[in-house]
Amino acid sequence: MLSGVFIFLTVLELFFFQAGAIRSLQTTYVIWTFVMGLIFFMTSLSIVLAEVGLCLPFCWLECSQ
């Protein structure tokens, strides 16, 4: 969820800059929101991968019985 919010903020900032609604691009803000979005995205993928990896041996045991 947080990864989507941070990447959305990055895209929104870049869109407003391209549209001319803001005069100067705050590069540190754009970089940090993008980096935080990637970090949260990779963290969520790692959690899902860990859950699947931990569940997989137990699923095979249940199916074989």
C-alpha positions in Angstrom: 0.0 0.0 0.0 2.7 2.4 1.0 4.7 1.7 -2.2 1.8 2.8 -4.3 1.4 6.0 -2.4 5.0 6.9 -2.7 5.2 6.1 -6.4 2.0 8.0 -6.9 3.5 11.1 -5.2 6.5 10.8 -7.5 4.4 10.6 -10.6 2.1 13.5 -9.4 5.1 15.7 -8.7 6.5 15.0 -12.2 3.1 15.6 -13.8 2.6 19.0 -12.2 6.1 20.0 -13.2 5.5 19.0 -16.8 2.1 20.8 -16.8 3.7 24.0 -15.6 1.7 24.1 -12.3 4.9 24.4 -10.3 7.9 26.4 -11.2 10.8 24.4 -9.7 11.1 20.7 -9.3 12.1 19.6 -5.9 14.5 16.8 -6.9 15.2 15.6 -3.4 11.4 15.1 -2.8 11.0 13.3 -6.1 14.0 11.0 -5.5 13.1 10.2 -1.9 9.4 9.4 -2.7 10.6 7.2 -5.6 13.2 5.4 -3.5 10.8 4.9 -0.6 8.2 3.5 -3.0 10.7 1.0 -4.4 11.9 0.0 -0.9 8.3 -0.6 0.3 7.5 -2.5 -2.9 10.5 -4.8 -2.6 9.7 -5.3 1.1 6.2 -6.4 0.3 7.4 -8.8 -2.4 10.0 -10.3 0.0 7.2 -10.8 2.6 5.0 -12.6 0.1 7.9 -14.7 -1.1 8.7 -15.7 2.4 5.1 -16.6 3.2 4.9 -18.8 0.0 8.3 -20.3 0.8 7.3 -21.2 4.4 3.9 -22.5 3.4 5.0 -24.6 0.5 6.5 -27.6 2.5 3.4 -27.7 4.7 1.1 -27.7 1.6 2.9 -30.7 0.2 2.5 -32.6 3.5 -1.2 -31.9 3.6 -1.8 -32.9 0.0 0.1 -36.2 0.4 -2.1 -37.4 3.3 
